[in-house]
Amino acid sequence: MSMVEIRNLRRTFDVSKPWLNRALERLPKQVLTAVSDVSFDIEAQTVYALVGESGSGKSTIGKILVGLLPPSSGTVRVEDIDLATEADAAVRAELRSNIQMIFQDPFASLNPRWRVRDIIVEPVRARGGDTDGLAEKLLEQVGLSALDAVKFPHQFSGGQRQRICVARALASEPRLIVCDEPTSALDVSVQAQVLNLMSDLKENFGLTYLFISHDLTVVRHMADRIGVLYLGQLVEEADPEALFNAPAHPYTQMLLDAAPALDRFGRDEDPPQGEIPDPINPPTGCPFNPRCALATDLCRIERPEMRSFGTGRVACHHAEQAQAT
């Protein structure tokens, strides 16, 4: 059963200069397309990972899912309810309490003037729930001490602060947690601790994760399904084994080739070729065609549709050839 159904999701931002400047300089409006026609499902009690370079639209999708941004078009349904169109305020409030988010920077996402107890119980207190002893209980569940509830965020290390963010996310007993690069600001050894904690909590509480990351080594061990984003478009989706052993899209292959690997230590590797095109003026056809060695005239003219391929999906005119190379 799908907990989340995202269909034809699109999000644009008006990045034009002020009207008077455009009028004087005779400039057109400029629109940045952060997410373009993205569709995927997240099954209940699984981990769906979104990967891609910076600027690919991963965080934008996460913010739309939790309701921090509205979609420009398309639908996002959580437990068969669309927050953007649901008219019943009580239903919206109940659904929002079932979705929480863990942000990338644990220090920036915690109020430095609040004690840890107040930070953790804030989502429950806002709904008038019982907060007696809740913070202490959650702190112990994430591997900290109940005595830490009276401290301030600056008194903790980066890994401990991220555990506090996890505790806050758990306070309202959510069923879906959006994790926006939750370990990218942490040391490698601390990353492993936080990831193990999140895996344990998923099993203990039956959680569903949307895990946003640029680190392929992390998602390989965390995810049940992986979606690869490029320039706001989903270009490949597969389970980790298929994606890592036989990637079908040239962009996925480029990401895997660029990822650190112990068996390539000390060897010279070619860096990824080219840069992500300007999202305000994206290329026609396949968005990856300016950087793709397999690109043909068809790729430059016609955008490939997402299609079934093996056990997953791919948006590439030459997926068979790419997988064979």
C-alpha positions as CSV (number, residue, x, y, z in Angstrom):
1,M,0.0,0.0,0.0
2,S,1.3,3.5,-0.9
3,M,1.5,6.0,1.9
4,V,2.5,8.8,-0.5
5,E,1.5,9.2,-4.1
6,I,3.1,12.0,-6.0
7,R,1.8,12.7,-9.5
8,N,3.1,15.1,-12.2
9,L,4.6,17.4,-9.5
10,R,5.8,20.7,-10.7
11,R,7.2,23.7,-8.7
12,T,8.4,26.9,-10.3
13,F,9.7,30.1,-8.7
14,D,9.5,33.6,-10.2
15,V,13.1,34.9,-10.1
16,S,12.5,38.0,-12.2
17,K,13.8,41.4,-11.4
18,P,11.2,43.9,-10.0
19,W,8.6,45.1,-12.4
20,L,10.1,48.6,-12.8
21,N,13.6,47.2,-13.6
22,R,12.1,44.8,-16.2
23,A,10.1,47.7,-17.8
24,L,13.1,50.0,-18.0
25,E,15.5,47.2,-19.3
26,R,12.9,45.5,-21.4
27,L,13.5,42.2,-19.8
28,P,11.0,39.3,-19.8
29,K,9.9,37.5,-16.7
30,Q,12.3,34.7,-15.5
31,V,10.9,31.5,-14.1
32,L,13.1,28.8,-12.4
33,T,11.7,25.3,-12.6
34,A,12.8,23.5,-9.5
35,V,10.7,20.4,-10.0
36,S,9.3,19.3,-13.4
37,D,6.7,16.5,-13.8
38,V,7.9,14.2,-11.1
39,S,5.8,11.1,-10.2
40,F,6.6,8.4,-7.6
41,D,5.1,6.4,-4.8
42,I,6.4,5.7,-1.3
43,E,5.2,2.4,0.3
44,A,4.2,2.4,4.0
45,Q,7.1,1.5,6.4
46,T,9.8,1.8,3.7
47,V,12.6,4.2,2.9
48,Y,12.4,6.0,-0.4
49,A,15.6,7.9,-1.2
50,L,16.0,10.9,-3.5
51,V,19.5,11.4,-4.8
52,G,21.1,13.9,-7.1
53,E,23.5,16.9,-7.3
54,S,22.8,20.2,-5.6
55,G,20.1,22.0,-7.3
56,S,18.3,18.9,-8.6
57,G,15.1,19.7,-6.7
58,K,15.4,17.1,-3.8
59,S,14.8,19.5,-0.9
60,T,12.0,21.3,-2.8
61,I,10.1,18.0,-3.1
62,G,10.6,17.4,0.6
63,K,9.3,20.8,1.5
64,I,6.2,20.3,-0.7
65,L,5.5,17.0,1.0
66,V,5.5,18.4,4.5
67,G,3.4,21.5,3.4
68,L,6.2,24.1,3.6
69,L,5.7,24.9,-0.1
70,P,2.6,24.5,-2.3
71,P,3.0,22.7,-5.6
72,S,2.7,24.8,-8.8
73,S,0.8,21.9,-10.3
74,G,0.4,18.2,-9.8
75,T,-0.8,16.3,-6.7
76,V,0.8,15.1,-3.5
77,R,-1.4,12.7,-1.6
78,V,-0.5,11.3,1.8
79,E,-2.7,8.5,3.0
80,D,-5.0,9.3,0.1
81,I,-5.5,13.0,1.3
82,D,-4.2,16.0,-0.7
83,L,-3.3,18.7,1.8
84,A,-3.5,21.4,-1.0
85,T,-7.1,20.6,-1.8
86,E,-8.5,19.1,1.5
87,A,-11.1,21.5,2.8
88,D,-11.6,20.0,6.3
89,A,-9.3,21.9,8.7
90,A,-9.4,19.0,11.2
91,V,-8.3,16.5,8.6
92,R,-5.5,18.7,7.5
93,A,-4.3,19.2,11.1
94,E,-4.4,15.5,11.8
95,L,-2.5,14.7,8.6
96,R,0.2,17.4,9.3
97,S,0.8,15.9,12.7
98,N,1.6,12.6,11.0
99,I,4.3,14.2,8.9
100,Q,7.5,15.5,10.4
101,M,10.8,16.7,9.0
102,I,14.5,16.4,10.0
103,F,16.6,19.2,8.6
104,Q,20.1,19.2,7.3
105,D,21.7,21.6,9.9
106,P,20.8,20.5,13.4
107,F,22.1,23.7,15.0
108,A,20.2,26.0,12.7
109,S,16.9,24.1,13.1
110,L,16.9,24.3,16.9
111,N,15.9,27.5,18.8
112,P,19.1,28.5,20.7
113,R,17.1,30.3,23.4
114,W,14.9,27.3,24.3
115,R,15.8,24.4,26.5
116,V,15.8,21.0,24.9
117,R,12.6,20.0,26.7
118,D,10.7,22.9,25.2
119,I,12.1,22.2,21.7
120,I,11.1,18.5,21.8
121,V,7.5,18.9,23.1
122,E,6.7,22.0,21.0
123,P,4.8,19.9,18.3
124,V,2.6,18.3,20.9
125,R,2.1,21.4,23.0
126,A,0.9,23.3,19.9
127,R,-1.9,20.7,19.6
128,G,-2.8,20.8,23.3
129,G,-1.4,17.3,24.0
130,D,0.0,15.9,27.2
131,T,3.8,16.7,27.4
132,D,4.5,15.5,31.0
133,G,7.7,13.5,30.9
134,L,7.6,13.3,27.1
135,A,10.9,15.0,26.4
136,E,12.8,12.8,28.9
137,K,11.3,9.6,27.5
138,L,12.2,10.6,23.9
139,L,15.7,11.7,24.8
140,E,16.4,8.2,26.2
141,Q,14.9,6.6,23.1
142,V,17.4,8.4,20.9
143,G,20.4,7.6,23.1
144,L,20.7,10.7,25.2
145,S,20.0,11.2,28.9
146,A,16.8,12.4,30.4
147,L,18.9,14.9,32.4
148,D,19.7,16.7,29.1
149,A,16.2,18.1,28.9
150,V,17.2,21.2,30.8
151,K,20.2,22.0,28.6
152,F,20.4,24.4,25.6
153,P,21.4,23.3,22.1
154,H,24.8,24.9,22.2
155,Q,25.8,22.5,25.0
156,F,25.7,19.5,22.6
157,S,27.8,18.1,19.8
158,G,26.6,18.0,16.2
159,G,25.6,14.4,16.5
160,Q,23.8,14.9,19.7
161,R,21.9,17.9,18.3
162,Q,20.7,15.8,15.4
163,R,19.5,13.2,17.9
164,I,17.5,16.0,19.5
165,C,16.0,16.8,16.1
166,V,15.0,13.1,15.8
167,A,13.4,13.2,19.2
168,R,11.4,16.3,18.3
169,A,10.3,14.6,15.0
170,L,9.1,11.6,17.1
171,A,7.2,13.7,19.6
172,S,3.9,13.8,17.7
173,E,4.1,10.1,16.8
174,P,4.3,10.6,13.1
175,R,4.0,7.9,10.4
176,L,6.1,9.7,7.8
177,I,9.4,11.6,8.3
178,V,11.1,13.6,5.6
179,C,14.9,13.5,6.2
180,D,16.6,16.3,4.3
181,E,20.3,15.3,4.3
182,P,20.2,14.6,8.0
183,T,23.8,13.5,8.3
184,S,25.6,15.7,5.7
185,A,26.8,18.1,8.4
186,L,28.2,15.4,10.7
187,D,31.5,13.5,10.9
188,V,31.6,10.1,9.3
189,S,31.6,8.2,12.5
190,V,28.7,10.2,13.9
191,Q,26.8,9.7,10.6
192,A,26.9,6.0,11.2
193,Q,25.5,6.4,14.7
194,V,22.6,8.6,13.6
195,L,21.8,6.4,10.6
196,N,21.7,3.3,12.8
197,L,19.5,5.1,15.2
198,M,17.1,6.0,12.4
199,S,17.0,2.5,11.2
200,D,16.2,1.2,14.6
201,L,13.4,3.7,15.1
202,K,11.9,2.8,11.8
203,E,11.6,-0.8,12.8
204,N,10.4,0.0,16.4
205,F,7.8,2.5,15.4
206,G,6.8,1.4,11.9
207,L,8.0,4.7,10.3
208,T,8.1,5.6,6.7
209,Y,11.0,7.8,5.4
210,L,11.6,10.1,2.5
211,F,15.4,10.2,2.7
212,I,17.0,13.1,0.7
213,S,20.8,12.8,0.2
214,H,23.6,13.3,-2.2
215,D,25.6,10.5,-0.6
216,L,25.1,7.3,-2.5
217,T,26.9,5.2,0.1
218,V,24.3,6.2,2.7
219,V,21.2,5.5,0.6
220,R,22.5,2.1,-0.6
221,H,22.2,0.8,3.0
222,M,19.2,2.9,4.1
223,A,16.8,2.8,1.1
224,D,14.3,0.2,-0.1
225,R,13.8,2.3,-3.3
226,I,15.9,5.0,-4.9
227,G,14.9,7.8,-7.2
228,V,17.5,9.8,-9.1
229,L,16.8,13.4,-9.8
230,Y,18.5,15.6,-12.4
231,L,17.5,19.3,-13.0
232,G,14.2,18.8,-11.3
233,Q,13.3,15.6,-13.3
234,L,13.2,12.0,-12.1
235,V,15.5,10.1,-14.5
236,E,15.7,6.7,-12.9
237,E,14.0,4.7,-10.1
238,A,15.0,1.2,-8.9
239,D,15.8,-0.8,-5.8
240,P,19.4,-0.4,-4.5
241,E,20.7,-3.7,-5.8
242,A,19.6,-3.0,-9.4
243,L,20.6,0.7,-9.3
244,F,24.1,0.0,-8.1
245,N,24.9,-3.1,-10.0
246,A,23.2,-2.2,-13.4
247,P,22.3,1.5,-13.6
248,A,20.2,2.3,-16.7
249,H,20.7,6.0,-17.0
250,P,24.0,7.7,-17.9
251,Y,23.5,10.2,-15.2
252,T,23.2,7.5,-12.6
253,Q,26.4,5.9,-13.9
254,M,28.1,9.3,-13.6
255,L,27.1,9.6,-10.0
256,L,28.3,6.1,-9.2
257,D,31.6,6.6,-10.9
258,A,32.1,9.8,-8.9
259,A,31.3,8.3,-5.6
260,P,34.2,7.3,-3.3
261,A,35.0,3.6,-3.2
262,L,37.6,1.7,-1.2
263,D,38.6,-0.5,-4.1
264,R,39.5,2.6,-6.1
265,F,41.7,4.2,-3.5
266,G,44.8,5.8,-5.0
267,R,43.6,5.4,-8.6
268,D,43.0,8.3,-10.9
269,E,39.3,8.8,-11.8
270,D,37.9,11.2,-14.3
271,P,35.7,13.8,-12.6
272,P,32.1,14.3,-13.7
273,Q,32.0,16.1,-17.1
274,G,30.2,19.4,-17.4
275,E,27.9,21.3,-15.0
276,I,24.2,21.3,-14.4
277,P,22.6,23.6,-17.0
278,D,20.9,26.8,-15.9
279,P,17.4,25.8,-14.6
280,I,16.0,29.1,-15.8
281,N,17.0,28.2,-19.4
282,P,17.1,24.4,-19.4
283,P,18.1,22.4,-22.5
284,T,15.5,21.1,-24.9
285,G,14.8,17.3,-25.0
286,C,16.5,15.2,-22.3
287,P,17.9,17.5,-19.6
288,F,21.1,15.5,-19.4
289,N,21.9,15.6,-23.1
290,P,24.7,18.3,-22.9
291,R,26.7,16.1,-20.6
292,C,25.8,12.7,-22.0
293,A,28.2,10.7,-24.2
294,L,25.3,8.7,-25.7
295,A,23.2,11.8,-26.7
296,T,21.8,11.8,-30.2
297,D,19.6,14.3,-32.1
298,L,16.6,12.5,-30.7
299,C,17.8,13.3,-27.1
300,R,18.2,17.0,-28.0
301,I,14.7,17.3,-29.4
302,E,12.4,14.9,-27.5
303,R,12.2,14.6,-23.7
304,P,12.2,10.9,-22.8
305,E,9.2,9.7,-20.9
306,M,9.5,7.6,-17.7
307,R,9.1,3.9,-18.7
308,S,9.4,0.6,-17.1
309,F,12.8,-0.9,-17.3
310,G,13.8,-4.1,-15.6
311,T,12.6,-3.9,-12.0
312,G,12.5,-0.1,-12.0
313,R,11.8,2.8,-14.3
314,V,14.0,5.0,-16.5
315,A,13.7,8.2,-18.6
316,C,16.3,7.6,-21.3
317,H,16.0,6.9,-25.0
318,H,19.1,4.8,-24.9
319,A,18.8,3.0,-21.6
320,E,19.6,-0.4,-23.2
321,Q,22.8,0.9,-24.6
322,A,23.7,2.7,-21.4
323,Q,23.3,-0.4,-19.3
324,A,25.4,-2.4,-21.8
325,T,28.4,-0.1,-21.5
